[in-house]
């Protein structure tokens, strides 16, 4: 397969490297600046640098738009209007939030549209290359585009999963919760540790092995069986003491704790380790019925 890449960031460059390793021909790399395009081409190896996104599609079977979400519609118009897109070629963006339908003009130019989002986080090209193999790629778009994208993902040892356009927003929200909000939860936990008197420079280091252990439990046991802790045990008194301690602290620590705990009660019920009566008692505590006066 002949592949063109528009956007020379971490993901575009990494996919170019993996495409070549899988036996595909990367025919062109285009980017907002020639400098970044040249750097990506050097990393991929043996790739033509193109200064115009509209010309990058020349000879390509698949054009990957690895650009910021806000730029996808305008770049798609450039590719569609550039005169280089062959009939039957696929143009796909890599956004997890946007549907393939934002690729305006591609159908009129004779191409098919799709989206291909790897459910992974990338710090740099080297780690991206290492982590993409085995990752899930969520695909959406025209049936002909999906066939091409599925074949491409499998060639890189990825795991393709179909998705509907209507499901994209909730899918992306799920990805944000799992990745971005995990960082927020770590920040919340380190705040509690520091309020408990743990030095700031030790708080995160102390929590990371616990976080890793929890991820291992999720891998080994799945949901809901990986859940542990006081709510999974039905320990109402411990939850009550947590809330009482947070009520004595400035800020709204207890509000975030209670919101997370209410969802955790649902998971604990599914696990079958607490009954409905215990769940209701926990929810009553979390609703603030046991909060001290003036809290």
JOQUIKA-V414338 format. One record per residue. N is the residue number from 0. RES is the residue in one small letter. OMEGA is omega in radians with two decimals (* if undefined). Layout:
BEGIN
{{N RES OMEGA} {N RES OMEGA}}
END
This chain:
BEGIN
{{0 x 3.10} {1 x -2.98} {2 x 3.02} {3 x -3.12} {4 x 3.07} {5 x -3.04} {6 x -2.98} {7 x 3.08} {8 x -3.08} {9 x -3.06} {10 x 3.14} {11 x 3.12} {12 x -3.12} {13 x 3.12} {14 x 3.08} {15 x 3.11} {16 x -3.12} {17 x 3.10} {18 x 3.12} {19 x 3.13} {20 x -3.13} {21 x 3.09} {22 x 3.09} {23 x 3.10} {24 x 3.07} {25 x -2.97} {26 x -3.10} {27 x 2.99} {28 x 3.07} {29 x 3.13} {30 x -3.14} {31 x 3.08} {32 x 3.11} {33 x -3.13} {34 x -3.12} {35 x 3.10} {36 x 3.12} {37 x 3.12} {38 x 3.11} {39 x 3.14} {40 x 3.12} {41 x 3.14} {42 x 3.14} {43 x 3.10} {44 x 3.05} {45 x -3.08} {46 x 3.09} {47 x 3.07} {48 x -3.11} {49 x -3.11} {50 x -3.08} {51 x -3.14} {52 x -3.13} {53 x 3.14} {54 x -3.07} {55 x -3.07} {56 x -3.06} {57 x 3.10} {58 x -3.06} {59 x 2.99} {60 x -3.09} {61 x 3.09} {62 x -3.13} {63 x 3.12} {64 x -3.13} {65 x -3.07} {66 x 3.11} {67 x -3.08} {68 x -3.07} {69 x -3.09} {70 x -3.03} {71 x -3.11} {72 x -3.10} {73 x 3.11} {74 x 3.10} {75 x 3.09} {76 x 3.11} {77 x -3.12} {78 x -3.11} {79 x -3.06} {80 x -3.04} {81 x 3.11} {82 x -3.09} {83 x -3.09} {84 x -3.13} {85 x 3.12} {86 x -3.14} {87 x 3.08} {88 x -3.13} {89 x 3.00} {90 x -3.08} {91 x 3.01} {92 x -3.03} {93 x -3.12} {94 x 3.05} {95 x -3.04} {96 x -3.00} {97 x 3.07} {98 x 3.12} {99 x -3.10} {100 x 3.13} {101 x -3.10} {102 x -3.04} {103 x 3.03} {104 x -3.09} {105 x 3.12} {106 x -3.13} {107 x 3.12} {108 x 3.08} {109 x -3.11} {110 x 3.06} {111 x -3.09} {112 x 3.11} {113 x 2.99} {114 x -3.09} {115 x -3.07} {116 x 3.06} {117 x -3.14} {118 x -3.05} {119 x 3.07} {120 x -2.99} {121 x 3.08} {122 x 3.13} {123 x -3.06} {124 x -3.08} {125 x -3.14} {126 x 3.11} {127 x 3.13} {128 x -3.11} {129 x -3.01} {130 x -3.09} {131 x 3.10} {132 x -3.11} {133 x 3.13} {134 x 3.06} {135 x 3.05} {136 x -3.11} {137 x -2.96} {138 x 3.13} {139 x 3.10} {140 x 3.13} {141 x 3.13} {142 x 3.13} {143 x 3.10} {144 x -3.13} {145 x 3.10} {146 x -3.14} {147 x -3.11} {148 x 3.11} {149 x 3.12} {150 x 3.14} {151 x -3.12} {152 x 3.14} {153 x -3.14} {154 x 3.11} {155 x -3.11} {156 x 3.02} {157 x -3.08} {158 x -3.07} {159 x 3.10} {160 x 3.13} {161 x -3.13} {162 x 3.08} {163 x 3.09} {164 x -3.13} {165 x -3.11} {166 x -3.01} {167 x -3.07} {168 x 3.13} {169 x 3.07} {170 x -3.10} {171 x 3.06} {172 x 3.11} {173 x 3.12} {174 x 3.12} {175 x 3.13} {176 x -3.07} {177 x -3.06} {178 x -3.06} {179 x -3.06} {180 x 3.00} {181 x 3.08} {182 x 3.10} {183 x 3.09} {184 x 3.09} {185 x 3.09} {186 x 3.11} {187 x -3.13} {188 x 3.12} {189 x 3.07} {190 x 3.11} {191 x 3.12} {192 x -3.14} {193 x 3.08} {194 x 3.11} {195 x 3.12} {196 x 3.10} {197 x 3.14} {198 x -3.08} {199 x -3.08} {200 x 3.12} {201 x -2.99} {202 x -3.11} {203 x 3.13} {204 x 3.14} {205 x -3.08} {206 x -3.04} {207 x 3.09} {208 x 3.09} {209 x 3.11} {210 x 3.13} {211 x 3.12} {212 x 3.11} {213 x 3.10} {214 x 3.09} {215 x 3.09} {216 x 3.10} {217 x 3.13} {218 x -3.05} {219 x -2.98} {220 x -3.11} {221 x 3.14} {222 x 0.04} {223 x -2.96} {224 x -3.13} {225 x -3.10} {226 x 3.04} {227 x 3.03} {228 x -3.00} {229 x 3.14} {230 x 3.09} {231 x 3.12} {232 x -3.08} {233 x -3.08} {234 x -3.07} {235 x -3.11} {236 x 3.13} {237 x 3.11} {238 x 3.11} {239 x -3.14} {240 x 3.06} {241 x -3.11} {242 x 3.14} {243 x 3.12} {244 x -3.13} {245 x 3.10} {246 x -3.14} {247 x -3.11} {248 x 3.07} {249 x 3.13} {250 x -3.08} {251 x -3.13} {252 x -3.06} {253 x -3.12} {254 x 3.12} {255 x 3.11} {256 x -3.09} {257 x 3.12} {258 x 3.12} {259 x -3.11} {260 x 3.12} {261 x 3.08} {262 x 3.14} {263 x 3.06} {264 x 3.10} {265 x -3.14} {266 x -3.13} {267 x 3.08} {268 x 3.12} {269 x 3.12} {270 x 3.10} {271 x -3.12} {272 x 3.03} {273 x 3.11} {274 x -3.09} {275 x 3.14} {276 x 3.12} {277 x 3.11} {278 x -3.14} {279 x 3.10} {280 x 3.09} {281 x -3.12} {282 x 3.09} {283 x 3.07} {284 x -3.10} {285 x 3.10} {286 x 3.06} {287 x -3.12} {288 x -3.14} {289 x -3.13} {290 x 3.12} {291 x 3.14} {292 x 3.10} {293 x -3.13} {294 x *}}
END
